[in-house]
Amino acid sequence: MRRYSIFLSALFLTGAVAAEGPVFHLGKTPTDAEIQAIDTLADQDGKILPKGRGTAAEGGGIFARRCVVCHGLNGEGTDTPAGVAPMLIAEDKQGTEGIRHLHFATTLFSFIYRAMPMNEEKSLSEDQAYALAAFLLYRNGVIQEDEEMNAKSLPEVIMPNRDAWSPPPETSG
Ligand code: HEC
């Protein structure tokens, strides 16, 4: 018994036990599809943005049909049974209200494409999501009305709040 516990302590001290870690048998290993679904959310450089394109003019009609019910006629935000649908079109085009607080336009696109309209997630086509992003960026004074948003132009948009935050420094190894 004594010898056994010495053996155990030795194991512990060498880190072998710690490195393995306890096994809790909770959760399950995500499938490749599940990992990809989460992975595509954060996409600052746009390398994995889908193909497609859209303009503010195209997005305006889609916004009226699919978004105003929760986000308000002028994108001012409303209380909904599903929670507060936040302001999407800032009144103050100088500050960081609404989506102007975002650091990257790709975040806006990803959120729309993957999570909106709430309760009908993933029902928007790539073109519709680009058009909605273009519409909201235009109405927030970030891009011009005729600027097309696509996998190349979207990551090039400089959000007004970009400099308020910078990514963590690259770690080596
Ligand atoms: C059924 C109600 C509902 C509909 C319809 C809806 N949304 Fe939302 N939306 C919400 C709610 C609630 C939130 C807040 C979610 C959260 O905080 O997790 C939200 C959040 C957002 C955000 C994040 C804003 C931020 O500042 O972080 C964006 C962008 C957005 N919605 C865009 C859209 C667009 C574009 C449409 C139309 C295609 C749409 N939503 C339709 C309820 C809705």
Residues whose N, C-alpha, C, O or C-beta is under 5 A from the ligand:
A	BS01	HEC	R66 C67 C70 T80 A82 G83 V84 A85 P86 M87 G98 I99 L108 F111 I112 M116 P117 M118 L132
